[in-house]
Amino acid sequence: MTEDLALLADAEGFIEADFIVSLLEAYGILYLVKRENPCAVNARYTIGPLAKHQIFVKAGDLEQAREILEAEPDPRDIPPG
């Protein structure tokens, strides 16, 4: 990615980050994920503030990426089955 990057979302953990990333992939939007704890061997087992993931997209894709996220239901808002 040679364009400037823009912060799309701060995810509270890997599940939320994976959800956002899967949506971006489905729409062909390139992204970069930055973990708060880059030294973690497996970030899936990190909890609390160190579990934070930042998801960046190209600045030119930011508006479309935001629209995609706003159109999808937040999985935390869906009551368990």
N, C-alpha and C positions, 0 to 999 in steps of 0.2 A: 504494500500500500504506500504510494508515494504522496497521496493527498493528505491534507491535514485531517486529524482524527477528532471526533467529537464524542463526548461522553453520552451514551444513550441511557444507561441504567446502572444503578448500584444494586446488585443482587445480594441478599442476605446469606446465601449459601449456594452449594453446588446444584441443588435441585432447581431453585429459581433460575440460576444462571443457565443450566441446561435447557430449561423451558424456553427462555428468551433466545438462546442460540439456535434451538431447533426451529423456531419461527423464522429467524433471520435466514437460516439455511434454506428453508422451504421457499422463500421469496428471492433467493439468490443474492442476498446482501452480505458482503464481506464484513467481517468483524474481527476484533481483537479482544481477548479476555485477559485482564490483569488481576491476579490474585493478591490479596492483602498480605498473605504469608507465602512468599515465593520459595521459602526454604522447606515447606512441608513436603514430605515424600509423597503423600497422597492427600490432596486438599479435601477429599471427600470426608475425611475423618476429623477435620478441623472444625471447631465450634466457636461460637461467640464472635467478637469483633474480628478475629483472625480469619473467619470464614468468608469475609466480604469479598465479592468479585465485582470488578468494574468492567462493563461491556462498552467498547468503543466501536464506532462505525465511521466510514468516510463522512466528512462534513456534508458532502453533497447528497448523501443517502439518509441523513439524520431525520428529515421531515417524514420521509416514507417509512422509515423504521419506527418512528413514534406512532404514526397512524396504524401500523400493523399491531403494535403492542396495545394500543387503546382499543382496537377492534376485538381483540381476543379477551376472553374472560380470565381474570386472575385466578389461578388454581387454588389460591388460599381462600377465595370467596365461595368456592363450591362445597356445599355440605357433604360430609362423608356418606357413602352409599347406602 
